Amino acid sequence: MNRRDFMGNIVVGAAATQVVHTGVATAADVPDSLPRARWLEKGLIDAGGSHETYLFVVRRGGQRLDAREEMEKAQSE
């Protein structure tokens, strides 16, 4: 670490300690029972899936033997 990085970290650290005293809400200020969103009652849906095509997965190599079935399962409803 060079002197410029060190001094920058010192300034950032000093500024970060001052943020606490400015009235920013902390975890202690938040009530324990917050209202939950209604869509969470049915469970969380991971709709990420794979953004890679099956052809790419096969050409890349290292896939599981049931990669085609897993890909179809991930892309289905």
Backbone bond lengths (Angstrom), bond angles and torsions (degrees), N, CA, C in turn:
res aa  C-N    CA-C-N  psi(-1)  N-CA   C-N-CA  omega(-1)  CA-C   N-CA-C  phi
1 M - - - 1.443 - - 1.527 107.72 -
2 N 1.311 115.74 130.41 1.455 118.44 179.78 1.533 110.34 -88.89
3 R 1.308 115.97 174.65 1.459 121.53 -175.27 1.524 112.02 -63.76
4 R 1.335 117.43 -38.06 1.461 120.82 -179.25 1.530 111.00 -64.81
5 D 1.333 117.22 -43.74 1.458 120.85 177.33 1.524 111.57 -63.76
6 F 1.337 115.53 -41.87 1.456 119.86 179.89 1.524 111.27 -61.56
7 M 1.314 116.70 -47.44 1.467 120.29 -179.26 1.532 110.99 -65.28
8 G 1.319 116.21 -37.41 1.461 119.07 177.33 1.518 111.57 -63.35
9 N 1.330 116.23 -40.39 1.460 120.11 178.13 1.521 111.68 -66.23
10 I 1.304 117.36 -35.90 1.464 121.16 177.62 1.521 109.89 -63.80
11 V 1.335 117.39 -44.60 1.465 121.38 -179.61 1.526 110.51 -64.56
12 V 1.321 116.61 -43.67 1.467 120.16 179.56 1.523 110.45 -64.46
13 G 1.316 117.19 -41.06 1.464 120.94 179.05 1.516 111.82 -63.82
14 A 1.314 116.24 -41.08 1.461 119.57 178.80 1.523 110.88 -67.35
15 A 1.317 117.02 -38.70 1.463 120.21 178.87 1.526 111.02 -68.09
16 A 1.329 116.73 -35.71 1.468 120.39 -179.20 1.515 111.26 -67.23
17 T 1.322 118.12 -32.37 1.461 119.34 179.14 1.523 110.94 -72.26
18 Q 1.316 117.99 -24.33 1.452 120.94 179.64 1.523 112.61 -80.02
19 V 1.321 117.85 -20.50 1.466 121.65 -178.61 1.516 110.46 -64.12
20 V 1.316 117.82 -34.97 1.455 122.03 -177.85 1.524 110.61 -62.19
21 H 1.301 118.06 -32.54 1.456 122.49 -175.22 1.525 113.49 -87.20
22 T 1.332 118.25 3.17 1.458 119.98 -176.71 1.513 113.09 -94.31
23 G 1.327 118.38 6.49 1.455 120.64 178.55 1.510 114.16 89.29
24 V 1.319 117.41 18.69 1.451 121.34 177.60 1.525 108.16 -71.87
25 A 1.332 117.25 137.17 1.465 121.14 -179.28 1.525 110.27 -64.54
26 T 1.316 116.04 137.82 1.460 121.56 176.99 1.513 108.91 -112.17
27 A 1.316 117.00 177.80 1.460 121.83 -179.95 1.522 111.36 -62.91
28 A 1.319 117.80 -28.78 1.464 120.76 179.35 1.526 111.39 -69.84
29 D 1.331 118.65 -23.25 1.460 122.34 -178.87 1.519 113.29 -82.81
30 V 1.330 117.95 -14.76 1.460 122.10 -176.00 1.524 109.26 -87.63
31 P 1.334 118.33 129.45 1.466 119.46 179.02 1.524 111.44 -64.53
32 D 1.343 115.67 152.97 1.463 120.90 -176.79 1.518 112.60 -68.79
33 S 1.313 117.97 -33.80 1.464 120.27 -175.29 1.523 110.24 -108.73
34 L 1.301 115.72 87.86 1.462 120.86 175.97 1.520 108.80 -85.54
35 P 1.327 118.65 146.92 1.469 119.55 177.56 1.523 110.16 -66.60
36 R 1.319 115.75 135.61 1.456 120.55 179.93 1.516 109.74 -92.08
37 A 1.299 115.46 149.76 1.463 120.37 176.13 1.525 109.00 -68.55
38 R 1.329 116.91 142.25 1.460 120.02 -176.75 1.522 112.30 -66.29
39 W 1.313 118.43 -29.37 1.451 119.68 -178.24 1.519 111.79 -69.73
40 L 1.335 117.49 -16.78 1.456 120.00 177.49 1.527 112.49 -77.61
41 E 1.339 117.91 -16.45 1.457 120.65 -179.59 1.519 111.94 -63.92
42 K 1.316 117.72 -31.21 1.460 121.62 -178.99 1.527 112.04 -88.41
43 G 1.295 118.14 -1.06 1.461 121.49 179.05 1.519 111.18 102.41
44 L 1.298 114.58 162.48 1.458 121.39 -178.32 1.520 109.78 -91.01
45 I 1.300 116.91 135.63 1.456 122.15 179.82 1.518 108.18 -107.57
46 D 1.315 116.02 122.65 1.457 120.62 176.28 1.522 107.49 -91.98
47 A 1.311 115.99 102.16 1.458 120.64 -176.85 1.523 111.67 -101.65
48 G 1.311 116.86 19.26 1.454 120.14 -177.68 1.511 113.33 -66.68
49 G 1.309 115.96 -53.25 1.453 119.57 -179.35 1.511 111.99 62.77
50 S 1.302 115.20 -168.30 1.449 120.88 178.39 1.524 108.67 -105.40
51 H 1.281 116.47 133.93 1.456 120.21 179.40 1.521 110.97 -95.83
52 E 1.328 115.23 8.03 1.456 119.94 178.70 1.525 108.62 -101.56
53 T 1.298 115.91 139.67 1.462 119.51 178.62 1.521 109.85 -73.28
54 Y 1.327 115.48 158.26 1.456 119.95 -179.74 1.524 110.87 -61.87
55 L 1.302 116.72 -37.69 1.459 120.37 179.86 1.535 111.18 -61.19
56 F 1.317 116.02 -40.37 1.469 119.36 177.48 1.523 110.74 -64.17
57 V 1.336 116.87 -42.66 1.460 120.82 -179.61 1.524 110.30 -60.37
58 V 1.329 117.12 -43.35 1.464 120.89 -179.38 1.523 110.62 -67.01
59 R 1.316 118.25 -43.52 1.467 120.96 -178.78 1.523 112.12 -69.30
60 R 1.327 116.23 -32.67 1.460 119.95 178.59 1.517 110.34 -65.82
61 G 1.337 116.37 -37.15 1.464 120.65 179.60 1.511 111.56 86.29
62 G 1.323 114.92 169.89 1.458 120.30 177.82 1.514 113.73 80.70
63 Q 1.321 117.90 8.67 1.454 120.04 -178.66 1.524 110.66 -80.65
64 R 1.322 115.98 164.49 1.459 121.47 177.54 1.523 109.42 -73.76
65 L 1.327 115.97 164.57 1.460 120.13 -179.88 1.523 111.85 -67.40
66 D 1.326 116.97 -28.15 1.462 120.11 179.19 1.536 111.46 -101.67
67 A 1.321 116.15 35.43 1.465 120.61 -176.81 1.524 111.38 -62.42
68 R 1.331 117.65 -38.16 1.467 120.16 -179.07 1.529 110.49 -64.33
69 E 1.326 117.14 -45.03 1.464 120.33 179.49 1.536 111.16 -64.85
70 E 1.319 116.36 -41.43 1.468 119.82 177.79 1.524 111.87 -63.37
71 M 1.325 116.45 -39.47 1.468 120.50 179.12 1.530 110.30 -65.42
72 E 1.324 117.13 -44.53 1.462 120.61 179.31 1.530 111.10 -64.80
73 K 1.319 116.81 -39.03 1.468 121.03 178.34 1.527 110.72 -64.47
74 A 1.335 116.49 -42.50 1.458 121.09 -178.87 1.529 111.83 -67.17
75 Q 1.345 117.43 -30.35 1.462 120.40 -176.98 1.511 112.93 -90.49
76 S 1.348 117.85 -9.52 1.462 119.70 -178.88 1.527 110.05 -83.25
77 E 1.312 115.80 170.72 1.460 119.73 178.16 1.504 109.20 -72.33
